[in-house]
Amino acid sequence: MKEICKVEGCNKQSQHRGYCDMHYTRVVRYGEPGPAHPLRNRKSKYCNVDGCNEIHSAKGLCEAHYYRLKRESTLGGSVTSKTRSRGKGTINYGYRVLHMPEHPNAAPSSGKVPEHVVVMSKIIGRPLHSKETVHHKNGIRNDNRPKNLELWASRHPPGQRVSDLQEFATELAFEYGLVGELPY
């Protein structure tokens, strides 16, 4: 008869020296087994996040928490209909997306529009044209402050201009007191 893994909270069968495969691999690689994964071994039809009453779809998480974990590396709080309707938006590939079906640049099928497009529309006083895009100067996709956004006339290449990065780094150094004054 096989015993269970000797790591507290792990219910898998031991395979090697009293550890399951996963914990034994951790012992070999890191010298210690580490804790049992908090989302494993909980058999429930509901999401494992406290306060979330959605049905789980993958790894013990509801669809929203699973994708949030994949995109943002955090579970956050519960995702009830109240949370979804507050207008804070969601993160999609690093960009904050808002549900604003009334916005001229919103996708017709979903009513969603990237927050940086909404901010740039307010700055220029009109909706963006189809050949216009918004560039994030510092490369942080959810940093939608007006001074970080720039309107481009066509698709822009990935990355940032070196001059933008140097200016951003200088401002950051000034903000933290690492330089006495800005050179411009």
C-alpha positions as CSV (number, residue, x, y, z in Angstrom):
1,M,0.0,0.0,0.0
2,K,1.4,3.4,-1.0
3,E,1.7,6.2,1.4
4,I,0.8,9.8,0.8
5,C,3.4,12.6,0.3
6,K,5.0,13.7,3.5
7,V,4.5,17.4,2.7
8,E,1.7,18.7,4.9
9,G,-1.4,19.4,2.9
10,C,-0.4,17.3,-0.1
11,N,-2.6,14.3,-0.7
12,K,-0.7,12.8,-3.6
13,Q,0.8,9.3,-3.4
14,S,4.5,9.2,-2.5
15,Q,6.8,8.1,-5.3
16,H,10.3,8.9,-4.1
17,R,11.7,8.9,-0.6
18,G,8.2,9.8,0.8
19,Y,7.6,12.6,-1.6
20,C,5.2,12.8,-4.6
21,D,6.8,13.5,-8.0
22,M,6.3,17.3,-7.8
23,H,7.8,17.7,-4.2
24,Y,10.6,15.3,-4.9
25,T,11.6,17.3,-8.0
26,R,11.6,20.4,-5.9
27,V,13.9,18.7,-3.3
28,V,16.3,17.7,-6.1
29,R,16.3,21.2,-7.7
30,Y,16.1,23.5,-4.7
31,G,17.0,21.4,-1.7
32,E,13.5,21.7,-0.1
33,P,10.0,20.5,-1.2
34,G,8.2,23.8,-0.6
35,P,4.6,24.0,0.5
36,A,1.7,22.2,-1.0
37,H,0.0,24.2,-3.7
38,P,-3.0,26.1,-2.1
39,L,-5.3,25.5,-5.0
40,R,-4.7,21.8,-5.5
41,N,-6.4,19.0,-3.8
42,R,-9.6,21.0,-3.1
43,K,-12.4,19.2,-4.8
44,S,-15.2,21.6,-5.3
45,K,-17.4,22.8,-8.2
46,Y,-16.9,26.4,-7.1
47,C,-13.9,28.7,-7.5
48,N,-11.3,28.3,-4.7
49,V,-10.9,32.1,-4.3
50,D,-12.5,33.2,-1.0
51,G,-15.8,35.0,-1.6
52,C,-16.1,33.9,-5.2
53,N,-19.2,31.8,-5.9
54,E,-18.6,31.2,-9.6
55,I,-18.3,27.6,-11.0
56,H,-14.7,26.5,-11.4
57,S,-13.4,25.8,-14.9
58,A,-9.6,25.2,-14.6
59,K,-7.2,24.4,-11.7
60,G,-10.0,25.0,-9.2
61,L,-10.6,28.6,-10.4
62,C,-13.5,30.2,-12.2
63,E,-12.8,31.4,-15.7
64,A,-12.2,35.1,-14.6
65,H,-9.7,34.2,-11.9
66,Y,-7.9,31.7,-14.1
67,Y,-7.3,34.3,-16.8
68,R,-6.5,37.0,-14.3
69,L,-3.9,34.7,-12.8
70,K,-2.4,34.0,-16.2
71,R,-2.4,37.7,-17.3
72,E,-1.6,39.6,-14.1
73,S,0.0,36.9,-11.9
74,T,-2.5,37.7,-9.2
75,L,-5.9,36.3,-8.2
76,G,-7.4,39.5,-6.8
77,G,-10.7,39.4,-5.1
78,S,-14.0,37.9,-6.1
79,V,-15.4,38.7,-9.6
80,T,-19.1,39.1,-9.0
81,S,-21.5,41.0,-11.3
82,K,-21.1,44.0,-9.0
83,T,-17.3,44.0,-9.5
84,R,-17.7,43.7,-13.3
85,S,-20.1,46.6,-13.6
86,R,-18.1,49.2,-11.7
87,G,-16.4,50.4,-14.9
88,K,-12.8,49.8,-13.7
89,G,-12.2,47.7,-16.7
90,T,-10.2,44.6,-17.3
91,I,-6.7,43.9,-18.4
92,N,-6.2,42.4,-21.8
93,Y,-2.5,41.7,-22.9
94,G,-1.4,44.4,-20.4
95,Y,-3.9,47.0,-21.7
96,R,-6.8,48.3,-19.6
97,V,-10.0,47.8,-21.5
98,L,-13.3,49.5,-20.6
99,H,-16.9,48.5,-21.4
100,M,-18.2,51.7,-23.1
101,P,-20.5,50.7,-25.9
102,E,-21.4,54.4,-26.5
103,H,-17.8,55.3,-27.3
104,P,-17.2,55.8,-31.1
105,N,-14.1,53.7,-31.0
106,A,-15.7,50.8,-29.1
107,A,-15.8,47.4,-30.8
108,P,-19.3,46.9,-32.2
109,S,-19.7,43.4,-31.0
110,S,-18.5,43.7,-27.4
111,G,-18.7,47.5,-26.6
112,K,-15.2,47.4,-25.3
113,V,-12.6,50.1,-25.9
114,P,-9.0,50.4,-24.7
115,E,-8.6,53.0,-22.0
116,H,-5.6,54.7,-23.7
117,V,-7.9,55.2,-26.8
118,V,-10.5,56.9,-24.5
119,V,-7.9,59.1,-22.9
120,M,-6.4,60.1,-26.3
121,S,-9.9,60.9,-27.7
122,K,-10.5,63.3,-24.8
123,I,-7.1,64.9,-25.4
124,I,-7.6,65.5,-29.1
125,G,-11.4,66.2,-28.8
126,R,-12.5,63.6,-31.3
127,P,-12.6,59.8,-31.8
128,L,-9.4,58.2,-33.3
129,H,-9.4,57.4,-37.0
130,S,-8.8,53.9,-38.2
131,K,-5.2,54.6,-39.2
132,E,-4.3,56.2,-35.8
133,T,-2.8,54.4,-32.8
134,V,-1.8,55.4,-29.3
135,H,1.8,54.8,-28.3
136,H,2.8,54.4,-24.6
137,K,6.1,56.3,-24.3
138,N,7.4,54.4,-21.3
139,G,6.2,51.0,-22.6
140,I,3.9,50.3,-19.7
141,R,0.7,49.3,-21.4
142,N,-1.7,50.2,-18.5
143,D,0.0,53.6,-17.8
144,N,-2.6,55.8,-19.4
145,R,-1.6,59.2,-18.1
146,P,-1.9,61.8,-20.8
147,K,1.8,62.7,-20.6
148,N,2.7,59.1,-21.3
149,L,0.5,58.8,-24.4
150,E,1.4,59.9,-28.0
151,L,-0.9,59.8,-31.1
152,W,0.7,58.1,-34.1
153,A,-0.6,58.3,-37.6
154,S,-0.2,54.6,-38.4
155,R,0.8,51.3,-36.7
156,H,3.9,51.7,-34.7
157,P,6.7,49.2,-34.2
158,P,7.1,47.4,-30.9
159,G,9.3,48.8,-28.3
160,Q,10.1,52.4,-27.3
161,R,12.3,55.1,-28.8
162,V,15.6,55.4,-27.0
163,S,15.1,59.1,-26.5
164,D,11.7,58.4,-24.8
165,L,13.3,55.8,-22.5
166,Q,16.1,58.2,-21.6
167,E,13.7,61.0,-20.7
168,F,11.6,58.6,-18.7
169,A,14.6,57.3,-16.8
170,T,15.8,60.9,-16.1
171,E,12.4,61.9,-14.8
172,L,12.3,58.9,-12.5
173,A,15.8,59.6,-11.2
174,F,14.8,63.2,-10.5
175,E,11.6,62.1,-8.7
176,Y,13.5,59.8,-6.4
177,G,16.2,62.5,-5.7
178,L,19.0,60.7,-7.6
179,V,19.7,63.8,-9.8
180,G,19.6,67.4,-8.7
181,E,17.7,68.9,-11.7
182,L,16.2,68.0,-15.0
183,P,18.5,68.7,-18.0
184,Y,15.5,70.3,-19.9
